[in-house]
């Protein structure tokens, strides 16, 4: 039986991945802010919750994130950037996963394969940016990609079989994306969960440090 840890398990994707892992027989541990008081932007909270966990996990997934924080919508132009909104985006979408990597990487086994996956977004790709806008969210996701890549290099020194990867789940119909879907095709959280788990299951240590989409294709930095 595999052991899975989901951070941010009350969100649409996090809860769907937890359900999918349970359905396939994993032992699932879930942490969320709404249910457990787990605040991924607060180092003391991250350390306290993760230090209570016992044993090792075959998969750790960071599924936290938000497009809007405190009512601040993604900017349409650089002229709409505010310090408060940008710092909030970095706290949740970049600092949070960095803190999770700092404190949860030790929960991965050193003697067998494991994975640490962080939900990123294609809009965090600098090379794929063609239309501008969404400055704070894009920048925070670009930062988390760098955090994952750096952590993967360091993790490989102590966990030879571990995979550390940033994943773009595609456009998923959740409360997270509701008002931004428009005419864009979207998949259900359950379908997104199956896609993500399929990608993770197909990765090897040689893929560690990468940025992949829901179909397993590399996304440009």
Residue pairs with C-beta under 8 A, 6 or more apart in sequence:
1 25
1 26
1 27
2 21
2 25
2 26
2 27
2 58
2 59
3 26
3 27
3 28
3 29
3 55
3 56
3 57
3 58
3 59
4 18
4 21
4 26
4 27
4 28
4 29
4 57
4 58
4 59
4 60
4 61
5 28
5 29
5 30
5 31
5 53
5 57
5 59
5 60
5 61
5 104
5 107
6 14
6 17
6 18
6 21
6 28
6 29
6 30
6 31
6 61
6 63
7 14
7 31
7 38
7 40
7 60
7 61
7 62
7 63
7 64
7 100
7 104
8 14
8 31
8 32
8 33
8 40
8 62
8 63
8 64
8 65
9 15
9 18
9 30
9 31
9 32
9 35
9 63
10 32
10 33
10 34
10 35
11 32
11 63
11 64
11 65
11 174
11 176
12 172
12 173
12 174
12 175
12 176
12 189
13 63
13 119
13 169
13 172
13 174
13 176
13 189
13 192
13 193
13 196
14 30
14 32
14 61
14 63
14 64
15 189
16 188
16 189
16 190
16 192
16 193
17 61
17 63
17 193
17 196
17 197
18 28
18 30
19 190
19 193
20 190
20 193
20 194
20 197
21 28
21 59
21 197
22 28
24 197
26 58
26 59
29 53
29 57
30 36
31 38
31 49
32 38
33 39
33 40
36 49
37 45
37 49
38 45
38 46
38 49
39 45
39 46
40 46
40 62
40 64
40 92
40 96
40 97
40 99
40 100
41 91
41 92
41 95
41 96
41 99
43 99
46 96
46 99
46 100
46 102
46 103
47 103
50 100
50 103
50 104
50 107
51 103
53 107
55 107
56 107
56 108
56 109
56 114
57 104
57 107
57 108
57 114
58 109
58 112
58 113
58 114
58 115
59 114
59 115
59 116
59 117
59 200
60 100
60 104
60 107
60 108
60 114
60 115
60 116
60 117
61 117
61 118
61 119
61 196
62 96
62 97
62 100
62 116
62 117
62 118
62 119
63 119
64 92
64 93
64 96
64 97
64 119
65 92
65 93
65 119
65 121
65 176
66 92
66 93
66 176
67 73
67 74
67 137
67 176
67 177
67 180
68 74
69 85
69 88
69 89
69 92
70 84
70 85
70 88
72 82
72 84
72 85
72 88
72 136
74 133
74 134
74 136
74 137
74 180
75 81
75 85
75 133
75 134
75 135
75 136
76 133
77 132
77 133
77 135
78 132
78 135
80 135
81 135
81 136
85 136
86 135
86 136
86 139
86 140
88 136
89 136
89 137
89 139
89 140
90 136
90 139
90 140
90 143
92 140
93 137
93 140
93 141
93 143
93 144
94 140
94 141
94 143
94 144
94 147
97 118
97 144
97 147
97 148
98 144
98 147
98 151
100 118
101 116
101 118
101 147
101 148
101 151
101 164
104 116
105 116
105 151
105 155
105 159
108 114
108 116
108 155
108 159
108 162
109 159
110 158
110 159
110 160
111 161
112 161
113 161
113 162
113 163
113 205
114 159
114 161
114 162
114 163
115 162
115 163
115 164
115 165
115 200
115 203
116 151
116 155
116 162
116 163
116 164
116 165
117 163
117 164
117 165
117 166
117 167
117 196
117 200
118 144
118 147
118 148
118 165
118 166
118 167
119 166
119 167
119 168
119 169
120 141
120 144
120 145
120 148
120 166
120 167
120 168
120 211
121 137
121 141
121 168
122 128
122 168
122 213
122 219
123 129
123 134
123 137
123 138
123 141
124 137
124 138
124 140
124 141
124 142
124 144
124 145
125 142
125 145
125 211
125 219
125 220
125 221
126 142
126 220
126 221
127 220
127 221
128 219
128 220
129 138
142 221
144 166
145 166
145 211
145 221
148 164
148 165
148 166
148 209
148 211
149 166
149 209
149 210
149 211
151 164
152 163
152 164
152 165
152 208
152 209
152 210
153 209
155 162
155 164
155 208
156 162
156 205
156 208
160 205
161 205
162 205
162 208
163 200
163 203
163 204
163 205
163 207
163 208
164 208
164 209
165 200
165 203
165 207
165 208
165 209
165 210
165 211
165 212
166 210
166 211
166 212
167 196
167 199
167 200
167 211
167 212
167 213
167 214
168 211
168 212
168 213
168 214
168 219
169 192
169 195
169 196
169 214
170 186
170 187
170 192
170 195
170 213
170 214
171 177
171 181
171 184
171 185
171 186
171 187
172 186
172 187
172 188
172 189
172 192
173 181
173 186
173 187
173 188
173 189
174 189
177 186
187 195
187 214
192 214
195 214
195 215
196 214
198 216
199 212
199 214
199 215
199 216
202 216
203 212
203 216
210 218
211 218
211 219
211 220
211 221
212 218
212 219
213 219
